[in-house]
């Protein structure tokens, strides 16, 4: 009960990028990653659908990935909605 909590300084608390170069590299990195992921997924889907695999194998393969993708999309949509209405959004420390 008597332990004192030392409050970190403002420089240690913030999780935002600290320089414009860091912000730029992070935004470009996320953009490249998202574009690559969409392109790779589209190419993989196209090639898999063109293959001679039986339809059951295609459904089994895409069913799991589609389910995971939809779950992640649902979480992302919930987080985006919560971010817009979060009353503590602009508060730091």
N, CA, C and O atoms as a GROMACS GRO file, in nm:
protein
  372
    1UNK      N    1   0.082  -0.120   0.000
    1UNK     CA    2   0.000   0.000   0.000
    1UNK      C    3   0.086   0.126   0.000
    1UNK      O    4   0.041   0.231  -0.046
    2UNK      N    5   0.206   0.116   0.050
    2UNK     CA    6   0.290   0.236   0.059
    2UNK      C    7   0.381   0.255  -0.060
    2UNK      O    8   0.461   0.349  -0.060
    3UNK      N    9   0.373   0.170  -0.161
    3UNK     CA   10   0.460   0.182  -0.277
    3UNK      C   11   0.422   0.303  -0.359
    3UNK      O   12   0.305   0.324  -0.390
    4UNK      N   13   0.521   0.383  -0.394
    4UNK     CA   14   0.499   0.502  -0.475
    4UNK      C   15   0.512   0.466  -0.623
    4UNK      O   16   0.601   0.391  -0.662
    5UNK      N   17   0.424   0.520  -0.703
    5UNK     CA   18   0.429   0.500  -0.847
    5UNK      C   19   0.498   0.620  -0.909
    5UNK      O   20   0.454   0.734  -0.893
    6UNK      N   21   0.606   0.592  -0.982
    6UNK     CA   22   0.676   0.703  -1.048
    6UNK      C   23   0.614   0.722  -1.186
    6UNK      O   24   0.609   0.630  -1.268
    7UNK      N   25   0.567   0.842  -1.211
    7UNK     CA   26   0.502   0.876  -1.337
    7UNK      C   27   0.609   0.897  -1.444
    7UNK      O   28   0.702   0.975  -1.423
    8UNK      N   29   0.597   0.828  -1.558
    8UNK     CA   30   0.696   0.848  -1.664
    8UNK      C   31   0.687   0.988  -1.724
    8UNK      O   32   0.581   1.051  -1.721
    9UNK      N   33   0.797   1.033  -1.778
    9UNK     CA   34   0.798   1.166  -1.841
    9UNK      C   35   0.717   1.162  -1.970
    9UNK      O   36   0.685   1.055  -2.021
   10UNK      N   37   0.685   1.280  -2.021
   10UNK     CA   38   0.604   1.289  -2.143
   10UNK      C   39   0.673   1.224  -2.262
   10UNK      O   40   0.606   1.168  -2.349
   11UNK      N   41   0.805   1.229  -2.268
   11UNK     CA   42   0.878   1.169  -2.380
   11UNK      C   43   0.867   1.017  -2.378
   11UNK      O   44   0.867   0.955  -2.484
   12UNK      N   45   0.857   0.957  -2.262
   12UNK     CA   46   0.846   0.812  -2.252
   12UNK      C   47   0.702   0.763  -2.268
   12UNK      O   48   0.681   0.647  -2.305
   13UNK      N   49   0.606   0.847  -2.243
   13UNK     CA   50   0.466   0.807  -2.241
   13UNK      C   51   0.405   0.796  -2.382
   13UNK      O   52   0.331   0.702  -2.409
   14UNK      N   53   0.436   0.888  -2.469
   14UNK     CA   54   0.372   0.895  -2.600
   14UNK      C   55   0.415   0.778  -2.688
   14UNK      O   56   0.533   0.740  -2.690
   15UNK      N   57   0.320   0.721  -2.759
   15UNK     CA   58   0.349   0.611  -2.850
   15UNK      C   59   0.347   0.657  -2.995
   15UNK      O   60   0.363   0.575  -3.086
   16UNK      N   61   0.327   0.785  -3.017
   16UNK     CA   62   0.325   0.838  -3.152
   16UNK      C   63   0.467   0.848  -3.206
   16UNK      O   64   0.562   0.862  -3.129
   17UNK      N   65   0.483   0.842  -3.340
   17UNK     CA   66   0.615   0.862  -3.397
   17UNK      C   67   0.668   1.000  -3.359
   17UNK      O   68   0.594   1.097  -3.356
   18UNK      N   69   0.796   1.006  -3.330
   18UNK     CA   70   0.852   1.130  -3.276
   18UNK      C   71   0.903   1.227  -3.381
   18UNK      O   72   0.919   1.345  -3.352
   19UNK      N   73   0.928   1.180  -3.502
   19UNK     CA   74   0.980   1.270  -3.605
   19UNK      C   75   0.897   1.258  -3.732
   19UNK      O   76   0.822   1.161  -3.750
   20UNK      N   77   0.911   1.358  -3.819
   20UNK     CA   78   0.836   1.353  -3.944
   20UNK      C   79   0.886   1.239  -4.033
   20UNK      O   80   0.807   1.178  -4.106
   21UNK      N   81   1.015   1.208  -4.027
   21UNK     CA   82   1.067   1.096  -4.105
   21UNK      C   83   1.009   0.964  -4.056
   21UNK      O   84   0.978   0.876  -4.136
   22UNK      N   85   0.993   0.950  -3.925
   22UNK     CA   86   0.934   0.830  -3.869
   22UNK      C   87   0.787   0.817  -3.909
   22UNK      O   88   0.743   0.708  -3.948
   23UNK      N   89   0.712   0.925  -3.900
   23UNK     CA   90   0.571   0.923  -3.942
   23UNK      C   91   0.559   0.888  -4.089
   23UNK      O   92   0.473   0.809  -4.128
   24UNK      N   93   0.645   0.948  -4.172
   24UNK     CA   94   0.642   0.922  -4.316
   24UNK      C   95   0.672   0.776  -4.346
   24UNK      O   96   0.602   0.713  -4.424
   25UNK      N   97   0.778   0.724  -4.284
   25UNK     CA   98   0.815   0.585  -4.312
   25UNK      C   99   0.708   0.487  -4.264
   25UNK      O  100   0.683   0.386  -4.330
   26UNK      N  101   0.645   0.517  -4.151
   26UNK     CA  102   0.538   0.429  -4.103
   26UNK      C  103   0.417   0.432  -4.196
   26UNK      O  104   0.360   0.328  -4.227
   27UNK      N  105   0.377   0.551  -4.241
   27UNK     CA  106   0.260   0.560  -4.328
   27UNK      C  107   0.288   0.496  -4.464
   27UNK      O  108   0.201   0.428  -4.519
   28UNK      N  109   0.406   0.517  -4.519
   28UNK     CA  110   0.440   0.454  -4.646
   28UNK      C  111   0.453   0.303  -4.628
   28UNK      O  112   0.410   0.227  -4.715
   29UNK      N  113   0.511   0.259  -4.518
   29UNK     CA  114   0.524   0.116  -4.492
   29UNK      C  115   0.390   0.046  -4.483
   29UNK      O  116   0.371  -0.060  -4.542
   30UNK      N  117   0.295   0.106  -4.409
   30UNK     CA  118   0.161   0.045  -4.400
   30UNK      C  119   0.092   0.045  -4.535
   30UNK      O  120   0.024  -0.052  -4.570
   31UNK      N  121   0.109   0.152  -4.612
   31UNK     CA  122   0.046   0.158  -4.745
   31UNK      C  123   0.102   0.049  -4.836
   31UNK      O  124   0.026  -0.021  -4.903
   32UNK      N  125   0.235   0.034  -4.837
   32UNK     CA  126   0.296  -0.069  -4.920
   32UNK      C  127   0.251  -0.208  -4.876
   32UNK      O  128   0.221  -0.293  -4.959
   33UNK      N  129   0.246  -0.231  -4.746
   33UNK     CA  130   0.204  -0.361  -4.694
   33UNK      C  131   0.060  -0.394  -4.733
   33UNK      O  132   0.031  -0.507  -4.772
   34UNK      N  133  -0.029  -0.298  -4.722
   34UNK     CA  134  -0.170  -0.321  -4.757
   34UNK      C  135  -0.185  -0.346  -4.907
   34UNK      O  136  -0.258  -0.436  -4.947
   35UNK      N  137  -0.117  -0.266  -4.990
   35UNK     CA  138  -0.125  -0.286  -5.135
   35UNK      C  139  -0.069  -0.422  -5.173
   35UNK      O  140  -0.127  -0.492  -5.256
   36UNK      N  141   0.043  -0.461  -5.112
   36UNK     CA  142   0.101  -0.593  -5.140
   36UNK      C  143   0.006  -0.704  -5.099
   36UNK      O  144  -0.013  -0.800  -5.173
   37UNK      N  145  -0.054  -0.692  -4.981
   37UNK     CA  146  -0.144  -0.795  -4.932
   37UNK      C  147  -0.265  -0.812  -5.023
   37UNK      O  148  -0.306  -0.924  -5.053
   38UNK      N  149  -0.322  -0.702  -5.067
   38UNK     CA  150  -0.438  -0.708  -5.157
   38UNK      C  151  -0.397  -0.770  -5.290
   38UNK      O  152  -0.467  -0.857  -5.343
   39UNK      N  153  -0.285  -0.727  -5.345
   39UNK     CA  154  -0.238  -0.782  -5.472
   39UNK      C  155  -0.205  -0.930  -5.463
   39UNK      O  156  -0.244  -1.008  -5.550
   40UNK      N  157  -0.135  -0.968  -5.358
   40UNK     CA  158  -0.098  -1.108  -5.340
   40UNK      C  159  -0.222  -1.195  -5.321
   40UNK      O  160  -0.232  -1.304  -5.377
   41UNK      N  161  -0.317  -1.147  -5.242
   41UNK     CA  162  -0.440  -1.223  -5.220
   41UNK      C  163  -0.519  -1.240  -5.349
   41UNK      O  164  -0.572  -1.348  -5.376
   42UNK      N  165  -0.527  -1.134  -5.427
   42UNK     CA  166  -0.597  -1.142  -5.554
   42UNK      C  167  -0.530  -1.238  -5.651
   42UNK      O  168  -0.598  -1.317  -5.716
   43UNK      N  169  -0.399  -1.232  -5.660
   43UNK     CA  170  -0.326  -1.322  -5.749
   43UNK      C  171  -0.340  -1.467  -5.704
   43UNK      O  172  -0.363  -1.556  -5.785
   44UNK      N  173  -0.328  -1.490  -5.573
   44UNK     CA  174  -0.342  -1.625  -5.520
   44UNK      C  175  -0.482  -1.680  -5.548
   44UNK      O  176  -0.497  -1.796  -5.589
   45UNK      N  177  -0.583  -1.598  -5.528
   45UNK     CA  178  -0.721  -1.640  -5.553
   45UNK      C  179  -0.740  -1.672  -5.700
   45UNK      O  180  -0.801  -1.775  -5.734
   46UNK      N  181  -0.691  -1.588  -5.788
   46UNK     CA  182  -0.704  -1.610  -5.932
   46UNK      C  183  -0.638  -1.741  -5.973
   46UNK      O  184  -0.697  -1.822  -6.044
   47UNK      N  185  -0.516  -1.761  -5.929
   47UNK     CA  186  -0.443  -1.883  -5.966
   47UNK      C  187  -0.508  -2.008  -5.908
   47UNK      O  188  -0.514  -2.112  -5.974
   48UNK      N  189  -0.557  -1.999  -5.787
   48UNK     CA  190  -0.619  -2.115  -5.725
   48UNK      C  191  -0.750  -2.151  -5.793
   48UNK      O  192  -0.780  -2.269  -5.812
   49UNK      N  193  -0.827  -2.051  -5.831
   49UNK     CA  194  -0.954  -2.078  -5.898
   49UNK      C  195  -0.933  -2.134  -6.038
   49UNK      O  196  -1.017  -2.209  -6.088
   50UNK      N  197  -0.823  -2.098  -6.103
   50UNK     CA  198  -0.794  -2.150  -6.237
   50UNK      C  199  -0.739  -2.292  -6.235
   50UNK      O  200  -0.738  -2.360  -6.337
   51UNK      N  201  -0.693  -2.336  -6.119
   51UNK     CA  202  -0.629  -2.468  -6.110
   51UNK      C  203  -0.731  -2.580  -6.132
   51UNK      O  204  -0.852  -2.557  -6.134
   52UNK      N  205  -0.678  -2.701  -6.149
   52UNK     CA  206  -0.763  -2.817  -6.174
   52UNK      C  207  -0.802  -2.892  -6.047
   52UNK      O  208  -0.845  -3.007  -6.054
   53UNK      N  209  -0.786  -2.829  -5.932
   53UNK     CA  210  -0.822  -2.892  -5.806
   53UNK      C  211  -0.974  -2.912  -5.801
   53UNK      O  212  -1.048  -2.833  -5.858
   54UNK      N  213  -1.020  -3.019  -5.733
   54UNK     CA  214  -1.165  -3.038  -5.719
   54UNK      C  215  -1.229  -2.924  -5.639
   54UNK      O  216  -1.164  -2.860  -5.556
   55UNK      N  217  -1.355  -2.901  -5.665
   55UNK     CA  218  -1.426  -2.791  -5.599
   55UNK      C  219  -1.429  -2.806  -5.448
   55UNK      O  220  -1.426  -2.706  -5.376
   56UNK      N  221  -1.434  -2.928  -5.398
   56UNK     CA  222  -1.436  -2.950  -5.253
   56UNK      C  223  -1.307  -2.896  -5.189
   56UNK      O  224  -1.311  -2.833  -5.084
   57UNK      N  225  -1.195  -2.920  -5.253
   57UNK     CA  226  -1.067  -2.870  -5.201
   57UNK      C  227  -1.066  -2.718  -5.201
   57UNK      O  228  -1.015  -2.656  -5.108
   58UNK      N  229  -1.120  -2.658  -5.304
   58UNK     CA  230  -1.125  -2.512  -5.313
   58UNK      C  231  -1.212  -2.454  -5.201
   58UNK      O  232  -1.176  -2.355  -5.137
   59UNK      N  233  -1.327  -2.516  -5.180
   59UNK     CA  234  -1.418  -2.468  -5.075
   59UNK      C  235  -1.354  -2.484  -4.937
   59UNK      O  236  -1.364  -2.395  -4.853
   60UNK      N  237  -1.289  -2.596  -4.913
   60UNK     CA  238  -1.222  -2.618  -4.784
   60UNK      C  239  -1.109  -2.519  -4.762
   60UNK      O  240  -1.090  -2.468  -4.652
   61UNK      N  241  -1.034  -2.493  -4.867
   61UNK     CA  242  -0.922  -2.400  -4.854
   61UNK      C  243  -0.971  -2.257  -4.832
   61UNK      O  244  -0.920  -2.187  -4.744
   62UNK      N  245  -1.068  -2.213  -4.910
   62UNK     CA  246  -1.113  -2.075  -4.899
   62UNK      C  247  -1.211  -2.053  -4.784
   62UNK      O  248  -1.225  -1.940  -4.738
   63UNK      N  249  -1.277  -2.156  -4.738
   63UNK     CA  250  -1.372  -2.139  -4.627
   63UNK      C  251  -1.303  -2.089  -4.501
   63UNK      O  252  -1.351  -1.996  -4.437
   64UNK      N  253  -1.191  -2.152  -4.466
   64UNK     CA  254  -1.119  -2.110  -4.346
   64UNK      C  255  -1.062  -1.970  -4.358
   64UNK      O  256  -1.075  -1.888  -4.267
   65UNK      N  257  -0.997  -1.943  -4.473
   65UNK     CA  258  -0.937  -1.809  -4.492
   65UNK      C  259  -1.044  -1.701  -4.499
   65UNK      O  260  -1.024  -1.591  -4.449
   66UNK      N  261  -1.155  -1.732  -4.562
   66UNK     CA  262  -1.264  -1.636  -4.570
   66UNK      C  263  -1.321  -1.608  -4.431
   66UNK      O  264  -1.349  -1.493  -4.398
   67UNK      N  265  -1.337  -1.712  -4.350
   67UNK     CA  266  -1.386  -1.693  -4.213
   67UNK      C  267  -1.293  -1.608  -4.130
   67UNK      O  268  -1.338  -1.517  -4.060
   68UNK      N  269  -1.164  -1.635  -4.138
   68UNK     CA  270  -1.066  -1.555  -4.063
   68UNK      C  271  -1.067  -1.411  -4.112
   68UNK      O  272  -1.064  -1.318  -4.032
   69UNK      N  273  -1.072  -1.394  -4.243
   69UNK     CA  274  -1.076  -1.258  -4.299
   69UNK      C  275  -1.198  -1.181  -4.254
   69UNK      O  276  -1.189  -1.062  -4.222
   70UNK      N  277  -1.313  -1.247  -4.253
   70UNK     CA  278  -1.435  -1.179  -4.209
   70UNK      C  279  -1.432  -1.146  -4.060
   70UNK      O  280  -1.481  -1.040  -4.019
   71UNK      N  281  -1.375  -1.235  -3.980
   71UNK     CA  282  -1.360  -1.204  -3.838
   71UNK      C  283  -1.270  -1.083  -3.816
   71UNK      O  284  -1.303  -0.994  -3.737
   72UNK      N  285  -1.158  -1.078  -3.885
   72UNK     CA  286  -1.068  -0.964  -3.873
   72UNK      C  287  -1.132  -0.836  -3.924
   72UNK      O  288  -1.112  -0.729  -3.866
   73UNK      N  289  -1.209  -0.845  -4.031
   73UNK     CA  290  -1.280  -0.729  -4.083
   73UNK      C  291  -1.382  -0.677  -3.981
   73UNK      O  292  -1.395  -0.557  -3.962
   74UNK      N  293  -1.453  -0.769  -3.917
   74UNK     CA  294  -1.550  -0.729  -3.815
   74UNK      C  295  -1.483  -0.658  -3.698
   74UNK      O  296  -1.534  -0.557  -3.648
   75UNK      N  297  -1.369  -0.709  -3.655
   75UNK     CA  298  -1.296  -0.644  -3.545
   75UNK      C  299  -1.248  -0.507  -3.588
   75UNK      O  300  -1.258  -0.411  -3.512
   76UNK      N  301  -1.195  -0.497  -3.710
   76UNK     CA  302  -1.147  -0.368  -3.759
   76UNK      C  303  -1.260  -0.266  -3.769
   76UNK      O  304  -1.242  -0.150  -3.732
   77UNK      N  305  -1.376  -0.308  -3.817
   77UNK     CA  306  -1.489  -0.215  -3.826
   77UNK      C  307  -1.535  -0.170  -3.688
   77UNK      O  308  -1.568  -0.052  -3.669
   78UNK      N  309  -1.538  -0.262  -3.591
   78UNK     CA  310  -1.574  -0.224  -3.455
   78UNK      C  311  -1.475  -0.125  -3.395
   78UNK      O  312  -1.515  -0.030  -3.329
   79UNK      N  313  -1.346  -0.147  -3.419
   79UNK     CA  314  -1.243  -0.057  -3.366
   79UNK      C  315  -1.254   0.081  -3.430
   79UNK      O  316  -1.239   0.182  -3.361
   80UNK      N  317  -1.279   0.086  -3.562
   80UNK     CA  318  -1.293   0.215  -3.629
   80UNK      C  319  -1.414   0.292  -3.575
   80UNK      O  320  -1.406   0.413  -3.555
   81UNK      N  321  -1.524   0.222  -3.552
   81UNK     CA  322  -1.643   0.288  -3.498
   81UNK      C  323  -1.616   0.338  -3.356
   81UNK      O  324  -1.656   0.448  -3.320
   82UNK      N  325  -1.548   0.256  -3.276
   82UNK     CA  326  -1.518   0.296  -3.139
   82UNK      C  327  -1.421   0.414  -3.135
   82UNK      O  328  -1.430   0.499  -3.046
   83UNK      N  329  -1.330   0.421  -3.231
   83UNK     CA  330  -1.235   0.532  -3.234
   83UNK      C  331  -1.305   0.665  -3.260
   83UNK      O  332  -1.268   0.767  -3.204
   84UNK      N  333  -1.407   0.663  -3.345
   84UNK     CA  334  -1.478   0.787  -3.377
   84UNK      C  335  -1.558   0.840  -3.260
   84UNK      O  336  -1.574   0.962  -3.246
   85UNK      N  337  -1.609   0.753  -3.174
   85UNK     CA  338  -1.695   0.796  -3.065
   85UNK      C  339  -1.625   0.790  -2.929
   85UNK      O  340  -1.690   0.810  -2.827
   86UNK      N  341  -1.496   0.762  -2.927
   86UNK     CA  342  -1.422   0.751  -2.802
   86UNK      C  343  -1.407   0.890  -2.738
   86UNK      O  344  -1.346   0.978  -2.798
   87UNK      N  345  -1.461   0.908  -2.620
   87UNK     CA  346  -1.455   1.040  -2.557
   87UNK      C  347  -1.318   1.069  -2.498
   87UNK      O  348  -1.290   1.183  -2.462
   88UNK      N  349  -1.233   0.971  -2.487
   88UNK     CA  350  -1.098   0.989  -2.434
   88UNK      C  351  -0.994   0.996  -2.546
   88UNK      O  352  -0.874   0.986  -2.519
   89UNK      N  353  -1.036   1.011  -2.668
   89UNK     CA  354  -0.949   1.003  -2.785
   89UNK      C  355  -0.838   1.108  -2.784
   89UNK      O  356  -0.724   1.074  -2.813
   90UNK      N  357  -0.866   1.230  -2.752
   90UNK     CA  358  -0.767   1.336  -2.758
   90UNK      C  359  -0.687   1.355  -2.631
   90UNK      O  360  -0.601   1.443  -2.624
   91UNK      N  361  -0.714   1.273  -2.531
   91UNK     CA  362  -0.647   1.290  -2.403
   91UNK      C  363  -0.517   1.212  -2.401
   91UNK      O  364  -0.514   1.093  -2.435
   92UNK      N  365  -0.411   1.277  -2.363
   92UNK     CA  366  -0.282   1.213  -2.347
   92UNK      C  367  -0.243   1.223  -2.201
   92UNK      O  368  -0.251   1.330  -2.141
   93UNK      N  369  -0.201   1.113  -2.147
   93UNK     CA  370  -0.152   1.103  -2.008
   93UNK      C  371  -0.240   1.177  -1.912
   93UNK      O  372  -0.212   1.178  -1.792
   0.00000   0.00000   0.00000
